[in-house]
């Protein structure tokens, strides 16, 4: 049987693969991000760097493996003149040690950089510029802006039973006199600027925002796509993280945890504006009567991590 048809098919397959890899709609500016969105916070480039490093390590490993496969196919293919079993190599300790140690080194290096960046990304300050309680519920999102909107220090969150689900140690980051305003979203909400579905969370550019994540029912996941970071919203366990937005605009957010039948409708928007426009928005919410807070969710049972209370 002639090998020419097979070679011709192989050439066509390689050409199709090349076209598929290069005709994905990515520009030269998009390619270095390897599919990631453009970062819009000061913390996001750290995540992008970890993503790029992981891809570089994977590509280097792939090139080595593919090279060994191609080398074996070319230089150890069956001879046309000799029909014999090639020499068999068994119990080669140096080779066995190599393919045991090398994967361990690769995993250890990836683990180190992941743990280092995760620890940095989860650091929170004692007094951030702003605190927002993100409330997940089936099937939308609520946002408690824990802010001193009226400028009166006598008003306080301490009397707000709606925030009882948040541990006291996290409330230490709340500003004094924070009577607060809120937005309670529904799946039918729309952003008036771009008509995207879901409620809109407003944030100030260039100022640190601490998110306190609580859930009323099941596990959700708070994901603002160009923040390049998401975190679970768990009933009975409060999570938090901080970002500093550095680019104005309206960005997409969604729930990244399968939370039930209408999970796909748990969308929201994040609108980053100037600090002055952000303050004005808080005042607009207050004028609408959206003062105080919506219930934040299931109370935290304790500060212990990964622990359950055994009931007798």
C-alpha positions in Angstrom: 0.0 0.0 0.0 1.4 3.4 -1.0 2.2 5.8 1.8 1.6 8.9 -0.4 -2.1 9.2 0.4 -1.4 8.9 4.1 1.3 11.6 3.9 -1.0 13.8 2.0 -3.7 13.4 4.7 -1.1 14.1 7.4 -0.1 17.4 5.6 -3.7 18.4 5.4 -4.2 17.7 9.1 -1.2 19.7 10.1 -2.3 22.6 7.9 -5.8 22.5 9.4 -4.3 22.6 12.9 -2.1 25.5 12.0 -5.1 27.5 10.7 -7.1 26.6 13.8 -4.4 27.8 16.1 -3.8 31.1 14.3 -7.3 32.0 13.2 -8.9 32.4 16.7 -9.5 36.1 16.5 -6.8 37.1 18.9 -4.7 40.1 18.1 -1.0 40.6 18.9 -2.0 42.4 22.1 -4.3 39.6 23.2 -1.8 36.8 22.6 0.5 37.5 25.6 -2.5 37.2 28.0 -3.2 33.7 26.7 -7.0 34.1 26.8 -7.2 36.1 29.9 -9.1 39.4 29.9 -7.3 42.7 30.3 -6.7 43.3 34.1 -8.6 46.3 35.6 -7.3 46.1 39.2 -3.9 46.6 40.8 -3.9 43.0 42.0 -4.9 41.3 38.8 -1.5 41.4 37.0 -0.2 39.1 39.7 -2.8 36.5 38.7 -2.0 37.1 35.0 1.7 36.5 35.7 0.9 33.2 37.4 -1.3 32.2 34.5 1.4 33.0 32.0 4.1 31.2 34.0 2.0 28.1 34.3 1.4 28.1 30.5 5.2 28.6 29.9 6.0 25.6 32.1 3.3 23.5 30.5 4.5 24.5 27.0 8.2 23.6 27.8 7.1 20.3 29.2 5.0 19.6 26.1 7.8 20.5 23.7 10.1 18.1 25.5 7.5 15.3 25.4 6.5 15.9 21.8 10.2 16.1 20.8 10.9 12.7 22.4 7.9 11.2 20.7 8.8 12.6 17.3 12.5 11.5 17.8 11.3 8.0 18.7 9.0 7.8 15.7 11.7 8.9 13.3 14.8 7.1 14.5 13.2 4.0 16.0 10.7 3.1 13.4 10.6 -0.4 12.0 13.3 -1.2 9.4 12.2 -2.1 5.9 14.9 -4.8 5.6 15.0 -6.3 9.1 12.3 -7.9 11.0 13.4 -8.1 14.6 12.4 -7.1 18.1 14.4 -4.0 19.2 16.5 -4.2 22.3 14.4 -3.9 25.5 15.4 -1.7 28.3 14.3 -2.7 31.8 15.1 -1.6 35.4 17.1 1.4 34.3 17.5 3.2 37.6 18.7 6.6 36.2 15.7 6.8 33.8 13.2 5.7 36.5 14.7 8.3 38.9 14.5 10.9 36.3 10.8 10.5 35.5 10.0 10.4 39.2 12.1 13.4 40.4 11.3 15.7 37.5 7.5 15.7 38.0 8.0 16.2 41.7 10.1 19.3 41.0 7.6 20.7 38.5 4.7 20.3 40.9 6.7 21.8 43.8 7.6 24.9 41.8 4.0 25.4 40.7 2.9 24.9 44.3 5.3 27.4 45.6 4.3 30.2 43.2 0.6 29.5 43.6 0.9 29.5 47.4 2.9 32.7 47.4 0.5 34.6 45.1 -2.6 33.2 46.9 -1.3 34.5 50.3 -0.6 37.9 48.8 -4.0 38.1 47.1 -5.9 37.2 50.3 -4.2 39.8 52.4 -6.7 42.4 53.8 -6.0 45.7 55.4 -7.4 46.8 58.8 -8.9 50.0 57.4 -9.7 49.8 53.7 -11.0 52.8 51.9 -14.4 51.1 51.3 -16.2 48.0 52.5 -18.9 46.2 50.5 -20.9 43.3 51.8 -21.7 41.1 48.7 -24.8 39.0 49.4 -25.5 36.0 47.2 -29.0 34.5 47.0 -31.0 32.5 44.6 -31.1 34.0 42.0 -29.3 37.3 42.1 -27.0 39.5 44.2 -27.3 42.2 46.8 -24.7 44.8 47.7 -24.5 46.5 51.1 -22.4 49.6 50.9 -21.0 49.9 54.4 -20.4 53.7 54.2 -20.9 56.8 56.3 -23.1 58.4 53.6 -24.6 61.2 55.7 -21.3 62.1 57.4 -22.8 61.7 60.9 -20.6 59.6 63.1 -23.5 58.9 65.5 -25.1 56.6 63.0 -23.5 53.1 63.0 -23.7 49.6 61.7 -23.6 48.3 65.3 -27.4 48.4 65.5 -27.8 46.7 62.1 -29.0 43.2 62.8 -29.0 42.5 59.1 -25.2 42.2 59.4 -25.2 39.7 62.2 -23.9 37.0 59.9 -20.6 38.8 59.6 -18.0 38.0 62.3 -17.1 40.8 64.7 -13.4 40.5 63.7 -14.3 41.5 60.2 -16.5 44.3 61.4 -13.4 46.0 62.8 -12.7 47.2 59.2 -16.0 48.9 58.9 -15.9 52.8 59.0 -17.3 54.7 61.9 -20.8 56.0 61.5 -21.6 53.6 58.6 -25.4 53.6 58.4 -25.1 52.3 54.9 -27.1 52.0 51.7 -27.9 49.0 49.6 -28.8 47.5 46.2 -31.0 44.4 46.1 -30.8 42.8 42.7 -33.2 40.6 40.7 -32.5 38.5 37.6 -34.6 40.9 35.6 -32.5 43.9 36.4 -30.6 45.6 33.6 -27.7 48.0 33.5 -29.1 51.3 32.0 -25.9 52.0 30.0 -25.3 48.8 28.2 -28.5 46.8 28.9 -26.6 43.9 30.4 -28.6 41.7 32.7 -28.3 41.8 36.5 -27.8 44.5 39.2 -24.9 46.9 39.1 -22.2 47.2 41.8 -20.5 50.7 41.8 -16.9 51.0 42.8 -14.4 54.0 43.0 -11.3 54.0 40.9 -8.0 54.1 42.6 -9.3 53.3 46.1 -9.1 50.0 48.0 -12.4 48.1 48.3 -12.8 45.1 50.7 -15.5 42.6 49.7 -17.2 40.7 52.6 -18.9 37.7 51.0 -22.0 36.1 52.6 -24.8 33.8 51.4 -28.4 33.4 52.3 -28.9 29.9 51.0 -26.4 27.8 49.1 -22.8 28.2 47.9 -22.3 30.8 45.2 -19.1 32.2 43.8 -18.4 36.0 43.3 -16.5 36.5 40.0 -15.8 39.8 38.3 -14.3 38.5 35.0 -11.6 41.3 34.4 -10.6 41.1 38.1 -9.1 37.7 37.2 -10.2 36.5 40.6 -13.2 34.8 42.2 -14.1 33.6 45.7 -16.8 31.3 47.0 -19.8 32.8 48.9 -20.6 30.2 51.5 -23.5 30.1 54.0 -22.2 30.0 57.5 -18.6 31.0 56.5 -17.7 34.5 55.6 -14.9 35.1 53.1 -13.3 38.4 52.1 -10.7 39.9 49.8 -9.6 43.3 48.5 -9.0 45.0 45.2 -8.1 48.4 44.0 -9.8 49.2 40.6 -7.5 51.2 38.3 -9.7 51.5 35.1 -13.1 53.1 34.7 -15.8 51.2 32.8 -18.6 48.7 33.2 -17.5 45.1 33.5 -19.2 41.7 33.6 -19.7 39.6 36.8 -21.3 36.3 37.3 -21.8 33.4 39.7 -19.1 30.8 39.1 -20.5 28.0 41.2 -23.4 25.8 40.1 -26.0 26.9 42.6 -29.2 25.5 41.3 -31.7 25.6 38.4 -31.3 29.3 37.6 -27.6 29.6 38.2 -27.1 31.0 34.7 -29.2 34.0 35.6 -27.0 35.1 38.5 -25.3 37.9 36.5 -24.3 41.3 37.6 -22.3 44.3 36.5 -19.5 46.3 38.1 -19.3 50.0 37.2 -15.9 51.6 38.1 -16.2 55.4 38.3 -14.4 58.3 39.9 -14.5 58.6 43.7 -16.7 61.8 43.4 -19.2 60.0 41.2 -19.2 57.0 43.5 -20.1 59.2 46.5 -22.9 60.8 44.5 -24.3 57.3 43.7 -24.4 56.5 47.4 -26.3 59.7 48.0 -28.7 58.8 45.2 -29.4 55.4 46.8 -30.1 57.2 50.1 -32.6 59.6 48.4 -34.4 56.5 47.0 -34.9 55.2 50.5 -32.4 52.4 50.1 -30.8 53.1 53.5 -29.6 50.5 55.9 -28.8 47.0 54.9 -30.4 43.9 53.4 -30.0 40.7 55.4 -26.5 39.4 54.8 -27.2 35.7 55.2 -26.5 32.6 57.3 -24.6 33.5 60.5 -21.0 32.3 60.8 -20.8 29.6 63.5 -17.3 30.3 64.5 -13.8 31.3 63.4 -12.4 27.8 63.1 -11.6 26.8 59.5 -12.7 23.5 58.0 -14.3 22.5 61.3 -17.8 21.2 62.1 -19.5 21.3 65.5 -20.6 17.8 66.5 -24.1 17.8 67.9 -24.8 15.2 70.6 
